Amino acid sequence: MELFGNYLMAFIETGGFLAPLLFISFHLLRPLFFLPVVFICISGGVLFGAVAGSVYSLIGITLSSIMFYYVIRWMPGTFNKLVRVKHKLIGKQTSFTPSQIALLRLVPFIHFHLLSLCLMEISAGFKDYTKSALITNIPLAFVYTSIGQWISNLTPLHIFIFLMALLPLLYLLRRKEIIIKWNEFFHPAT
């Protein structure tokens, strides 16, 4: 694994301007591979550092949002289906502000393009959507790329200690109820 990491870092360092372009293109291809945005942003922090990784992630995420805008407008049937799904999940009367969407983008379990759809509904047009998408993507890119930078600076000993500290938490936070079926509790008389 360490050999692969060293090979990847050497490739990026010698890649010059191609490495950032490949990373930004990977943001655009991310939905095809069903990868979460958080994973790509953390990878940017590991590969490029916090500052450069944040800039590259912000560019890639914003381009992905713009691409989503055009693709979803090109397919009105899919757009209507997504709106129905959004109404079932969030509600018909619920609309978010751009600052709420920026905070919701920090939650890794909420789908990125569902929030882009919410942003499309409150935007006046393409220019307003692009501006809002850029602003709401800044916290996501900065926070998760910084986490990637932090992870890359940890030694294997620190990672091992962190994982060992998580094991008792996993045990303590487990589900503490036991479900016994009626037939298992009361055995029929034989």
C-alpha positions in Angstrom: 0.0 0.0 0.0 2.8 2.4 0.9 4.5 1.6 -2.5 1.2 2.5 -4.3 1.0 5.7 -2.3 4.5 6.7 -3.2 3.9 5.8 -6.8 0.8 7.9 -6.9 2.5 10.9 -5.3 5.4 10.6 -7.7 3.0 10.5 -10.6 1.2 13.6 -9.4 4.4 15.5 -8.7 5.8 14.8 -12.2 2.4 15.1 -13.8 2.6 18.9 -13.9 -0.5 20.6 -15.1 -2.1 17.3 -16.1 -2.6 16.0 -12.6 -5.0 18.8 -11.6 -6.8 18.5 -14.9 -7.2 14.8 -14.4 -8.4 15.4 -10.8 -11.0 18.0 -12.0 -12.1 15.6 -14.8 -12.5 12.9 -12.2 -15.0 15.2 -10.4 -17.0 15.3 -13.6 -16.9 11.5 -14.0 -17.7 10.9 -10.3 -21.5 10.3 -10.8 -20.8 7.6 -13.4 -18.7 5.6 -10.8 -21.2 6.3 -8.0 -18.5 7.8 -5.8 -19.4 10.2 -3.1 -18.2 13.8 -3.4 -16.6 13.6 0.1 -14.3 10.8 -1.1 -13.0 12.8 -4.0 -12.5 15.9 -1.9 -10.6 14.0 0.8 -8.5 12.5 -2.0 -7.7 16.0 -3.2 -6.5 16.9 0.2 -4.2 13.8 0.4 -2.9 14.3 -3.1 -2.5 18.1 -3.5 -2.7 19.5 0.0 -5.4 21.7 1.6 -5.1 24.8 -0.4 -4.6 23.5 -3.9 -6.9 20.5 -3.3 -9.6 22.9 -2.2 -9.3 25.0 -5.3 -9.3 21.9 -7.6 -12.2 20.4 -5.8 -14.2 23.6 -5.9 -13.6 23.9 -9.6 -14.5 20.2 -10.2 -17.6 20.3 -8.0 -18.9 23.5 -9.6 -18.3 22.2 -13.1 -20.2 19.0 -12.0 -23.1 21.2 -10.8 -23.2 23.1 -14.1 -23.1 19.8 -16.0 -26.0 18.5 -13.9 -27.9 21.7 -14.7 -27.6 21.2 -18.4 -28.1 17.4 -18.4 -31.3 17.6 -16.2 -32.7 20.4 -18.4 -32.0 18.3 -21.4 -34.1 15.4 -20.0 -37.4 16.9 -18.7 -38.9 13.5 -17.9 -36.1 12.7 -15.5 -36.3 16.2 -14.1 -40.0 15.7 -13.2 -39.2 12.3 -11.6 -36.4 13.8 -9.5 -38.8 16.6 -8.4 -41.4 14.0 -7.4 -38.7 12.1 -5.4 -37.6 15.4 -3.8 -41.2 16.2 -2.8 -41.6 12.7 -1.3 -38.3 13.0 0.7 -38.4 16.7 1.7 -42.0 17.8 1.1 -43.7 20.0 -1.5 -43.7 23.2 0.5 -40.1 23.0 1.7 -37.5 25.1 0.1 -34.0 25.8 1.3 -31.9 28.9 1.3 -28.5 28.8 -0.3 -26.9 28.9 3.2 -29.0 25.9 4.3 -27.9 24.0 1.2 -24.3 24.9 1.9 -24.6 23.3 5.4 -26.5 20.3 4.0 -23.7 19.7 1.5 -21.4 19.0 4.5 -23.6 16.0 5.5 -22.0 13.1 3.6 -25.3 11.1 3.5 -27.4 13.6 1.6 -27.1 13.3 -2.2 -25.2 16.0 -3.8 -27.4 16.4 -6.9 -30.6 16.3 -4.8 -29.3 19.5 -3.2 -28.4 20.8 -6.7 -32.0 20.2 -7.6 -33.1 22.2 -4.6 -30.8 25.0 -5.7 -32.2 24.9 -9.2 -35.7 25.4 -7.8 -34.8 28.5 -5.9 -32.6 30.0 -8.6 -33.9 32.5 -11.1 -31.8 31.2 -14.0 -28.5 29.7 -15.0 -26.4 32.6 -13.9 -28.1 32.7 -10.5 -27.7 28.9 -10.2 -24.1 29.0 -11.1 -23.3 31.7 -8.5 -25.3 29.9 -5.8 -23.6 26.6 -6.7 -20.2 28.1 -6.4 -21.0 29.7 -3.1 -22.6 26.5 -1.6 -19.7 24.3 -2.8 -17.0 26.4 -1.0 -17.6 24.9 2.6 -17.8 21.3 1.2 -14.5 21.6 -0.8 -12.6 23.4 2.0 -13.7 21.2 5.0 -13.3 17.8 3.4 -10.1 18.7 1.5 -8.7 19.9 4.9 -9.6 16.6 6.4 -7.7 14.8 3.6 -4.7 17.0 4.3 -4.9 16.1 8.0 -5.2 12.4 7.3 -2.2 12.5 5.0 -0.1 14.0 7.8 -0.9 11.2 10.3 1.7 8.5 10.9 0.6 4.8 10.8 1.0 4.7 14.6 -1.5 7.6 15.0 -4.0 5.9 12.6 -3.7 2.7 14.5 -4.3 4.4 17.9 -7.3 6.3 16.4 -8.8 3.0 15.1 -8.2 1.3 18.5 -9.9 4.1 20.3 -12.9 3.7 17.9 -13.4 0.0 18.8 -14.7 0.6 22.3 -17.0 3.3 21.0 -18.4 0.8 18.4 -19.1 -1.6 21.3 -20.7 1.0 23.6 -22.9 2.5 20.8 -24.2 -0.9 19.6 -27.9 -1.7 19.7 -28.7 -3.0 23.1 -32.0 -4.6 22.5 -32.6 -8.3 21.9 -35.6 -9.4 19.9 -37.0 -12.8 20.8 -39.8 -14.2 18.8 -43.0 -15.4 20.6 -42.4 -19.0 19.5 -38.9 -19.0 20.7 -39.8 -17.7 24.2 -42.8 -19.9 24.8 -42.0 -23.4 23.6 -45.0 -25.4 22.8 -45.8 -28.2 25.2 -44.8 -31.6 23.8 
